[in-house]
Amino acid sequence: MIQETQNSGRFAVCLDELGCHCGKFQKLHLPCSQVFVACKYAHHDFEEHIAPMYRLDQVSKVYESFFDKLRKEDYWPPYTTG
């Protein structure tokens, strides 16, 4: 599919092969603006073309092990300044 943009001319987008002539789609594994337009034109869900590592459910898993549940405030050590 050839998609024309206002500033840059023409770009070829291949949704099946996850490619665009601009190269951003292949390098970043995220849809570029041309892919969004091509998906809208072809009635495709653009979210299918976002790599799993960038999805919110996956990104939030990175931080799961860094934070413990807060214990009951009565168990906290006293806070002192100085």
C-alpha positions in Angstrom: 0.0 0.0 0.0 1.4 3.4 -0.9 0.5 6.2 1.5 1.1 9.8 0.7 2.1 12.3 3.4 1.8 16.0 3.2 5.5 17.0 3.9 7.6 14.0 3.0 6.1 12.7 -0.2 5.2 9.1 -0.6 5.9 6.1 1.6 5.2 2.4 1.0 3.8 0.6 4.0 3.5 -3.2 4.2 1.4 -4.1 7.2 1.8 -7.9 6.6 5.6 -7.6 6.7 5.7 -4.8 9.4 7.6 -2.5 7.1 7.6 1.1 6.0 10.0 2.9 3.7 10.8 5.5 6.4 12.4 2.7 8.4 11.0 3.7 11.8 8.6 0.9 12.0 11.3 -1.7 11.5 13.8 0.0 13.9 11.6 0.9 16.8 9.0 -1.9 16.5 6.4 0.8 16.9 4.0 2.1 14.2 5.1 5.3 12.6 2.6 7.9 11.4 2.4 6.3 8.0 1.4 3.0 9.6 -1.4 4.6 11.6 -2.8 6.1 8.4 -2.4 2.8 6.5 -4.2 0.9 9.4 -7.0 3.4 9.4 -7.4 3.1 5.6 -7.3 -0.7 5.7 -9.5 -1.0 8.8 -6.8 -2.7 10.8 -6.2 -2.3 14.5 -2.9 -0.5 14.9 -2.3 -2.0 18.3 -1.6 -5.3 16.7 1.6 -3.8 15.3 3.0 -2.6 18.6 5.7 -4.9 19.9 4.8 -6.6 23.3 7.7 -5.0 25.1 6.1 -1.6 24.7 2.6 -2.6 25.9 1.6 -1.2 29.2 0.9 -4.6 30.8 4.4 -5.6 30.0 6.1 -2.4 31.1 4.3 -2.5 34.4 5.7 -6.0 35.1 9.2 -4.5 35.1 8.5 -2.6 38.3 6.6 -5.4 40.1 9.6 -6.7 42.0 10.9 -3.3 43.0 8.1 -2.4 45.4 6.9 -4.3 48.4 3.5 -3.9 49.8 3.3 -1.2 52.5 3.0 -2.8 55.9 0.6 -1.6 58.6 1.7 1.9 59.7 2.0 0.6 63.4 4.9 -1.5 62.3 6.9 1.3 60.8 10.0 2.5 62.7 9.7 5.9 64.3 10.7 8.8 62.0 13.4 11.1 63.4 15.1 14.0 61.8 18.7 14.8 62.0 
